[in-house]
Amino acid sequence: MAKYDYNLIVIGAGSAGLVASLVGATAGAKTMLVEANRMGGDCLHTGCVPSKTLIASARIAQQVRNASSYGIETTGNAINFSIVMRRVQEAIKEIQPHDSVERYTSIGVHCQGGHARVIDPHCVEVNDERYTTRSVVLATGASPTIPPIPGLLNCEFLTSETLWELNELPNRLVVLGGGPIGCELAQAFARLGSEVSIVEVQDQLLPLEDTDAAEVIADVLRTEGVNLYTGWKATACKNQQLTIHALGEEKILKFDQLLVATGRTPRVKNIGLDENGITLSTTQSVAVNDYMQTEIKSVFACGDVVGPYQFTHMAAHQAWYASMNALIRPFWRAKINKKFVPWAIFTDPELARVGVSEREATRMNIPYEVTVFPFAELDRAIAEGTTKGFVKLITKPKKDTLLGACIVGTGAGELISSCINAMRHGYGVNSILSTIHVYPTRMEAVRLAAGRLRRAHAPPGLLKLAERLNALLR
């Protein structure tokens, strides 16, 4: 049996790499974690943590702005942007110890700084030093996609990675891309006082979502003063101006800052893929099988470099399978569960989803039934004045089997959990209905949606019989 320096070498210390190395150390494997930049990756430094911290400040600003509708009179709504951004950095600093070299070293992971490259199926080079390993896990993440717009590279622009270096609030912000990142940040900056425009080449914001759900978010953004240019294509950038076209019409949008939020591209360059015959998928991500394994039996991959779901929670989920399968091969392996992947978009209101959408069910010719319960009918939402949105359940026709769910509303990212559990554990919508929910909570909306489905399926013959029986018993 060959002798190796390590059981497992993990390349990349973002969400996926951290979990993979944690699994390795917990399993008693000699594990090396290599990171060329900062421990914690995009999620900690430029993604989830800073964006949600910024969104929290923007939400407070909006609440103060709307306080009079709740009977609260305020004397002003001054926003100190430098303090807002300082708070972002403080949140990162406070969370950073969870992902630090010190923490991972303490649990037995050898943390190594530097650029890593796979030399062969059992060798990784870091800073001109070579280390042998039984298995490798690639977790190199992704970086912002820069579209080929004429003149763009000659203009100064921001991405989700460089945005956090801002010291002053831009008076005019143009956001290129109306996906989750673009919508979240556009709303936050508008609430903090910027004049914001979103340019999205598709005909709706959040193109992957059902139209009714995306339109709720679009309506809120319009109400809050965000200019929406859906169906418009950016064709040139020059002198702090973005030229856009739609149906033969041209507009010029002037900006102080331009935020490019047109997606993220997997980091696959210069890590030894070509030299080892590791191929890419059609989306230019690392191609893996259901065990998170590449064509090379000893090389696995997980997280944003694999996709297609570029979420922190999915990266962690993939990392567990990648690291466990890498450590115990060929004696044991487990297929990753990709059927019930949830996600949330942290606009206000939030949009959360799991399973198939109406659009996907139609495209895949899956028979389905839709049940909708609007938050405008929910007691807690009425009391709080947060009635935008709805709960939508997608079920098999005339059955309570949940195929998917979409929730648009305050706290949707939390509320979707009951639907995730129902799908993951195979119990029907009737089980949600028969479970006691606390009143008055927003969680009741899911139960009330289940009740609406149940009433729609009530057998007419049985109801008629019950009516006659009750008439006899009066």
C-alpha positions in Angstrom: 0.0 0.0 0.0 1.3 3.4 -1.0 2.3 5.9 1.7 1.0 9.4 1.4 1.7 12.7 3.3 -2.0 13.3 3.8 -5.3 11.4 3.6 -7.0 14.5 2.2 -5.9 17.8 0.6 -8.7 20.3 0.2 -8.0 23.2 -2.2 -10.0 26.3 -1.2 -11.1 27.5 2.2 -14.5 28.9 1.4 -17.8 27.4 2.6 -17.2 24.1 0.8 -13.5 23.7 1.7 -14.1 24.5 5.3 -16.7 21.8 5.7 -14.7 19.3 3.7 -11.6 19.8 5.9 -13.7 19.7 9.0 -15.2 16.4 8.0 -11.7 15.1 7.3 -10.3 16.1 10.7 -13.4 14.8 12.5 -12.9 11.5 10.8 -9.3 11.3 12.0 -7.8 11.8 8.6 -4.6 13.8 8.2 -5.9 16.8 6.3 -4.4 19.8 4.6 -6.5 22.9 3.7 -4.9 25.2 1.1 -6.2 28.8 0.6 -4.6 31.4 -1.7 -6.5 34.3 -0.3 -8.5 34.6 3.0 -10.0 31.8 5.1 -13.8 32.0 4.9 -13.9 32.7 1.2 -16.5 34.8 -0.6 -19.3 34.0 1.8 -17.6 35.6 4.8 -15.7 38.5 3.1 -17.7 39.5 0.0 -21.0 37.5 0.0 -23.5 36.4 2.5 -22.1 38.1 5.6 -21.4 41.6 4.3 -24.5 41.7 2.1 -26.9 40.7 4.8 -25.3 43.2 7.2 -25.8 45.9 4.6 -29.4 44.8 4.0 -30.1 45.0 7.8 -29.0 48.6 7.9 -31.1 49.4 4.8 -34.1 47.7 6.4 -33.8 49.8 9.5 -33.6 53.0 7.3 -36.8 52.0 5.5 -38.6 51.2 8.8 -37.6 54.7 10.2 -38.8 56.2 6.9 -42.2 54.5 7.2 -42.5 54.9 11.0 -45.3 57.5 10.7 -47.7 54.9 9.3 -47.3 53.1 12.6 -48.0 56.2 14.6 -44.4 56.9 15.4 -43.1 60.3 14.5 -39.4 60.7 13.8 -37.3 63.8 13.6 -35.2 62.7 10.6 -33.7 59.9 8.6 -30.0 60.8 8.3 -27.8 58.0 7.1 -24.1 57.8 7.9 -22.8 55.5 5.1 -19.3 55.3 6.6 -20.8 53.9 9.8 -23.0 51.5 7.8 -19.9 50.1 6.0 -17.9 50.1 9.3 -20.7 47.9 10.7 -20.2 45.5 7.8 -16.6 45.1 8.5 -17.3 44.6 12.2 -19.7 41.8 11.4 -17.1 40.1 9.3 -14.5 40.5 12.0 -16.8 39.0 14.6 -17.6 36.0 12.5 -14.1 35.5 11.2 -12.8 33.4 14.2 -15.3 30.7 13.2 -13.4 30.3 9.9 -9.9 31.1 11.1 -6.6 29.3 10.8 -6.4 29.1 14.6 -9.8 27.3 14.8 -9.0 24.8 12.1 -5.5 24.2 13.3 -7.0 23.4 16.8 -9.1 20.6 15.4 -6.2 19.1 13.5 -6.3 20.6 10.1 -3.0 21.7 8.6 -3.8 25.1 7.1 -1.5 26.2 4.3 -1.5 29.6 2.5 -0.7 29.7 -1.2 -1.8 28.7 -4.7 -2.4 25.0 -5.1 -2.3 23.0 -8.3 -3.0 19.3 -8.8 0.1 17.7 -10.3 -1.2 14.2 -10.6 -4.1 12.2 -9.0 -2.1 11.9 -5.8 0.1 15.0 -5.7 -0.6 18.7 -5.0 1.9 21.5 -5.4 1.7 24.5 -3.1 4.3 27.3 -3.3 6.7 25.0 -5.2 6.4 22.3 -2.5 4.8 19.0 -3.4 2.6 16.9 -1.1 1.2 13.5 -1.7 -2.3 12.6 -0.8 -4.7 9.8 -1.1 -7.5 12.1 -2.2 -8.1 15.6 -3.3 -11.1 17.9 -2.9 -11.4 20.9 -5.2 -13.4 23.7 -3.6 -12.0 26.8 -5.5 -15.4 28.6 -5.7 -16.4 31.2 -8.3 -15.8 34.8 -9.2 -18.0 37.6 -10.7 -18.7 37.2 -14.4 -17.8 40.2 -16.5 -19.9 40.5 -19.6 -18.3 41.4 -23.0 -19.8 44.9 -23.2 -17.8 47.3 -25.4 -15.9 49.7 -23.3 -16.7 48.1 -20.0 -13.2 47.1 -19.1 -12.1 50.7 -19.7 -14.7 51.9 -17.2 -14.4 51.7 -13.4 -17.0 49.4 -12.1 -17.9 47.4 -9.0 -18.6 43.8 -8.4 -19.9 41.9 -5.4 -16.3 41.4 -4.5 -15.1 45.1 -4.7 -18.3 46.8 -3.5 -17.3 46.6 0.1 -14.4 49.0 -0.5 -16.9 51.9 -1.0 -16.5 54.8 1.5 -19.1 57.1 0.1 -22.7 56.4 -0.9 -23.1 56.8 -4.7 -25.7 59.4 -5.7 -26.5 57.4 -8.9 -26.0 53.6 -8.9 -26.6 51.5 -12.0 -26.9 47.8 -11.4 -26.2 45.6 -14.4 -28.1 42.3 -13.8 -31.5 41.7 -12.2 -30.7 38.4 -10.5 -30.6 37.8 -6.7 -27.4 39.7 -6.1 -28.5 42.6 -8.2 -31.9 42.9 -6.7 -30.7 42.6 -3.1 -28.0 45.2 -3.4 -30.1 47.6 -5.6 -32.8 47.7 -2.9 -30.3 48.1 -0.1 -28.6 51.1 -1.8 -32.0 52.7 -2.8 -33.1 52.5 0.9 -29.8 54.1 2.0 -30.4 57.0 -0.4 -28.9 56.2 -3.8 -30.8 56.8 -7.0 -30.7 53.2 -8.4 -31.4 51.7 -11.8 -31.4 48.0 -12.6 -30.7 46.8 -16.2 -31.8 43.2 -16.9 -31.7 41.7 -20.4 -34.5 39.3 -19.7 -38.1 40.4 -19.7 -38.5 40.1 -15.9 -36.4 40.5 -12.8 -35.2 37.2 -11.2 -35.6 35.3 -14.5 -35.3 31.9 -12.8 -38.4 32.5 -10.7 -42.1 32.3 -11.5 -43.5 35.5 -12.9 -46.0 36.1 -10.1 -43.3 35.8 -7.5 -40.8 38.0 -9.4 -43.5 40.6 -10.0 -44.0 41.1 -6.2 -40.4 42.0 -5.8 -40.4 44.2 -8.9 -43.5 46.1 -7.6 -41.8 46.7 -4.2 -38.6 48.0 -5.9 -40.6 50.3 -8.1 -42.5 51.6 -5.1 -39.2 52.3 -3.4 -38.0 54.3 -6.3 -35.8 51.8 -8.2 -35.8 52.3 -11.9 -36.3 49.0 -13.7 -35.1 48.3 -17.2 -36.2 44.8 -17.9 -35.8 43.6 -21.5 -33.0 46.1 -22.1 -29.5 45.1 -23.2 -26.3 47.0 -22.3 -24.4 47.7 -25.5 -21.7 50.2 -24.4 -20.0 51.8 -21.5 -18.1 55.1 -21.6 -17.5 58.2 -19.5 -19.6 57.1 -16.6 -22.5 56.3 -18.9 -24.1 53.0 -19.8 -25.9 52.7 -23.2 -28.8 50.3 -23.3 -31.1 49.2 -26.1 -34.5 47.6 -26.4 -36.8 47.2 -29.5 -34.8 49.7 -31.4 -34.9 52.3 -28.6 -31.7 53.6 -27.0 -31.2 55.1 -23.5 -28.2 56.4 -21.8 -27.9 55.9 -18.0 -25.5 58.2 -16.2 -23.9 56.8 -13.1 -21.5 57.5 -10.3 -21.0 53.8 -9.7 -21.7 50.8 -11.9 -22.3 47.5 -10.2 -21.8 44.5 -12.4 -24.0 41.6 -11.1 -24.4 39.3 -14.0 -23.6 36.0 -12.4 -20.5 34.1 -11.2 -18.0 32.0 -13.1 -16.4 28.9 -11.5 -12.7 29.2 -10.7 -11.1 26.5 -12.8 -8.0 28.1 -14.3 -4.4 27.1 -13.2 -5.4 24.4 -10.8 -4.3 21.4 -12.9 -7.5 20.3 -14.5 -6.3 20.1 -18.1 -3.1 18.3 -17.2 -5.0 15.6 -15.4 -7.8 15.2 -17.9 -10.5 16.6 -15.6 -13.2 17.9 -17.9 -15.6 20.7 -17.5 -19.4 20.7 -17.8 -21.3 22.7 -20.4 -21.5 25.6 -17.8 -17.7 25.5 -17.5 -17.8 24.1 -14.0 -16.0 21.0 -12.9 -17.9 17.9 -14.0 -18.7 15.4 -11.2 -20.9 12.3 -10.8 -23.5 11.8 -8.1 -20.7 11.1 -5.6 -19.0 14.5 -6.3 -16.2 12.6 -8.0 -14.4 13.7 -11.2 -13.1 11.3 -13.9 -10.1 10.9 -11.7 -11.1 8.5 -8.9 -9.0 10.3 -6.3 -10.2 13.8 -7.1 -13.5 15.2 -5.9 -15.1 18.6 -6.2 -17.8 20.6 -4.4 -19.2 24.1 -4.0 -19.5 26.9 -6.5 -16.8 25.4 -8.7 -19.3 22.6 -9.4 -22.6 24.4 -9.2 -25.3 24.6 -10.4 -26.6 25.9 -7.1 -24.2 28.6 -5.9 -25.4 28.7 -2.3 -23.4 28.4 0.9 -25.8 25.7 2.2 -25.5 23.7 -1.0 -21.7 24.0 -0.9 -21.7 22.6 2.6 -24.0 19.8 1.6 -21.8 18.9 -1.4 -18.7 19.1 0.7 -19.9 16.4 3.2 -20.5 14.0 0.4 -17.3 14.9 -1.4 -15.1 14.5 1.6 -16.7 11.4 3.0 -16.7 9.6 -0.4 -13.0 10.7 -0.9 -12.0 9.3 2.5 -13.7 6.0 2.5 -13.5 5.0 -1.2 -13.7 2.3 -2.5 -15.3 0.7 0.6 -18.3 3.0 0.9 -19.9 5.8 -1.1 -23.1 7.8 -1.0 -25.1 9.6 -3.6 -25.8 13.3 -3.0 -29.4 14.3 -2.5 -30.1 17.0 -5.1 -33.9 16.7 -5.2 -34.8 19.2 -2.4 -32.5 22.1 -2.8 -33.9 25.3 -1.2 -32.8 28.8 -1.6 -33.8 32.3 -0.6 -33.4 35.8 -2.1 -33.0 38.3 0.7 -34.9 41.3 -0.8 -37.6 42.7 1.4 -39.9 40.9 1.1 -37.9 37.7 0.7 -38.4 35.1 -1.9 -37.8 31.4 -1.0 -38.3 28.3 -3.0 -37.8 24.5 -2.9 -38.6 21.8 -5.4 -40.0 22.6 -8.8 -41.6 25.9 -9.8 -44.7 26.3 -12.0 -42.4 27.3 -14.9 -40.2 24.2 -14.4 -43.1 21.9 -14.0 -44.6 23.2 -17.3 -41.3 22.9 -19.1 -40.8 19.3 -17.9 -44.4 18.3 -18.6 -45.0 17.4 -14.9 -48.7 17.5 -14.1 -49.3 19.8 -11.1 -51.8 21.8 -9.1 -51.3 25.2 -7.5 -52.7 26.4 -4.2 -52.0 30.0 -3.2 -52.6 31.7 0.2 -51.9 35.5 0.2 -50.3 37.2 3.3 -53.0 39.8 2.9 -55.3 37.3 4.6 -53.0 36.4 7.4 -53.7 37.9 10.8 -50.1 38.4 11.9 -49.1 40.0 8.6 -52.1 42.4 8.8 -51.2 43.3 12.4 -47.6 44.1 11.3 -48.5 45.8 8.1 -46.3 43.4 6.1 -48.9 41.8 3.7 -46.9 41.7 0.5 -46.6 38.2 -1.1 -48.0 34.7 -0.7 -47.4 31.1 -0.1 -47.7 28.9 -3.2 -47.8 25.1 -2.9 -47.3 23.0 -6.0 -48.7 19.5 -5.6 -49.6 16.4 -7.6 -53.1 16.8 -9.1 -55.8 15.8 -6.6 -53.1 14.6 -4.1 -51.3 16.2 -1.2 -47.8 15.2 -2.4 -45.7 18.4 -2.4 -43.6 18.9 -5.6 -42.5 22.4 -4.8 -43.2 25.5 -2.9 -42.6 29.2 -3.3 -43.0 31.8 -0.5 -42.7 35.5 -1.1 -43.0 37.6 2.0 -41.3 38.7 5.2 -39.2 35.9 6.6 -39.8 33.6 3.6 -36.3 32.1 4.1 -37.4 30.8 7.5 -41.0 29.8 6.5 -39.9 27.6 3.7 -38.4 25.1 6.2 -41.7 23.3 6.8 -42.0 22.7 3.1 -38.4 21.5 2.9 -39.0 19.0 5.7 -42.3 17.8 4.1 -40.5 17.0 0.8 -37.3 15.6 2.4 -39.2 13.2 4.7 -42.0 12.3 2.3 -45.0 13.4 4.3 -47.8 15.2 2.5 -49.4 18.6 2.8 -52.1 17.2 5.1 -49.4 16.5 7.7 -48.6 20.2 7.7 -52.3 21.0 8.1 -52.7 18.6 11.0 -49.7 20.0 12.9 -50.5 22.7 15.5 -48.9 26.0 14.7 -48.5 28.9 17.1 -51.0 31.8 16.6 -50.5 34.5 15.6 -47.3 33.7 13.5 -46.4 34.0 9.9 -45.8 30.3 9.9 -49.5 29.8 9.9 -49.6 30.9 6.3 -48.1 27.6 5.2 -50.7 25.7 7.3 -53.6 27.8 5.9 -52.3 27.2 2.4 -52.5 23.5 3.2 -56.0 23.9 4.5 -57.1 25.6 1.3 -55.8 22.7 -0.7 -57.6 20.2 1.6 -60.9 22.1 1.1 -60.5 22.1 -2.6 -60.2 18.3 -2.5 -63.1 17.6 -0.1 -65.2 14.9 -1.7 -68.6 16.4 -2.7 -70.5 13.1 -2.1 -69.1 12.8 1.5 -69.9 16.4 2.2 -73.5 15.9 1.0 -73.9 12.8 3.2 -72.6 14.7 6.2 -75.1 17.5 5.6 -77.9 15.1 5.5 -76.7 13.3 8.6 -76.4 16.5 10.6 -79.9 17.5 9.4 -81.3 14.3 10.9 -79.4 14.8 14.2 -80.8 18.4 14.7 
